[in-house]
């Protein structure tokens, strides 16, 4: 219990010290547009993860069709729905990037 109270005391002291680190005076100008750079990286990561997920889903569907060809309609429906949901994640990332980057 003593350690927990010490932890909360340290966190409260640190939270009150945050304004001391705030930038004062005039703002620095002519910096790098980090929003655009991080947006590019986030889109690259989202596309890579979606690509890996789509490859895994397609491989699983092909394996399921190879094991049981009679289940094609159900597997095909699940595959198309899954691929649409996976691709929507990359599209949501793209929409957020367009909303944030000026």
Secondary structure as the mmCIF struct_conf table of DSSP 4:
data_model
#
loop_
_struct_conf.conf_type_id
_struct_conf.id
_struct_conf.beg_label_comp_id
_struct_conf.beg_label_asym_id
_struct_conf.beg_label_seq_id
_struct_conf.end_label_comp_id
_struct_conf.end_label_asym_id
_struct_conf.end_label_seq_id
HELX_RH_AL_P HELX_RH_AL_P1 UNK A 2 UNK A 17
HELX_RH_3T_P HELX_RH_3T_P1 UNK A 18 UNK A 21
BEND BEND1 UNK A 22 UNK A 22
BEND BEND2 UNK A 25 UNK A 26
HELX_LH_PP_P HELX_LH_PP_P1 UNK A 27 UNK A 28
BEND BEND3 UNK A 30 UNK A 30
HELX_RH_AL_P HELX_RH_AL_P2 UNK A 34 UNK A 67
HELX_RH_3T_P HELX_RH_3T_P2 UNK A 69 UNK A 71
HELX_RH_AL_P HELX_RH_AL_P3 UNK A 72 UNK A 100
#
